[in-house]
Amino acid sequence: MTTTPPRSSLLTPARWMVLPAAALAGAVLGGGYGALKTPQYAATSYVIVVPGEKSDPAAALGFAQAYGRVATDIAVTGDAQVWAGVPAETLRAGVQASTSPDAPMISITARSAKPSTAVSMADGVARALVLNSTHAAGNTGVKVVPFSRATKPVEPVSPSASLSALVGACAGGLLGGLGLLVRPKRPARAEARHSRQGTAAVPGPSVASQQPEPEAV
């Protein structure tokens, strides 16, 4: 008499080959993406907001937050695109301004496929902020002044091909493991048929047939 094999033994080695295959596919796709994608360079320029003679020093921090939110809008409406030599859409997509909650400083980071273009974009937006604040200083009581010009980057900030391949391999292995966990269960009919095939039939006890007794003469 044999018993039905446990469910874990039904997972054939071929089914578990999905994991390394998915990881390999993810590594190939990630490495190819990292090799074919154009590297991006980043350059950062800094400006600082200073209060006027009759202004509250605490107002500089609030205006720094405000200028940081509208930095790209001011750059597009000003001459930053002319100084950077790029269209307005490129400035909006490639420039990001961030502020500090403790100091009235604004950092302007620009990304581009060319290091020199990234520098021109960051410095162009910073120059536009300085010029705009000078025109509005009579109403705001503060001015934006340059703090540090952008330096030309020497290394790209985009991930390399090897790092992209590693990330792709991890993502592929994760997806392969999830695919094994959520695979559809075998139908109950197939399970019952497999159970009947794995269990030998045990014959029941034979019952002797009774012969009729002869009649007395």
Buried (B, 14 or more C-beta within 10 A) or exposed (E): EEEBEEEEEEEEEEEEEBBEEBBBBBBBBBBBBBEEEEBBBBBBBBBBBBBBEEBEEEBBBBBBBBBBEEBBEBBBEBEBBEBBEBEEEBBEEBBBBEBEEEEBBBBBBBBBEEBEBBBBBBBBBBBBBBBBBEEBBEEBBBBBBBBEBBEEBEEBEBBBBEEBBBBBBBBBBBBBBEEEEEEEEEEEEEBEEBEEEEEEEEEEEEEEEEEEEEEEE
